[in-house]
Amino acid sequence: MQAAAGNATPLMAYTIVYAFSNVVLPLLGPIVVVIAHALG
C-alpha cells in the first residue's frame, strides 16, 4: 500500500482507524445492547 501511494499517509490513516476501532467498538457494544433492550 505504501509503495502504491508513494508515501506513508494511507498507512498512517489505516493505523489510526484500526486503533480507534479496537478501542471504541468494544466499549460501544454494551451501550448498543442496553439501548436496544430499553427500546424493545
C-alpha positions, 0 to 999 in steps of 0.5 A, a space after each residue: 500500500 505504501 509503495 502504491 501511494 508513494 508515501 506513508 499517509 494511507 498507512 498512517 490513516 489505516 493505523 489510526 482507524 484500526 486503533 480507534 476501532 479496537 478501542 471504541 467498538 468494544 466499549 460501544 457494544 454494551 451501550 448498543 445492547 442496553 439501548 436496544 433492550 430499553 427500546 424493545 
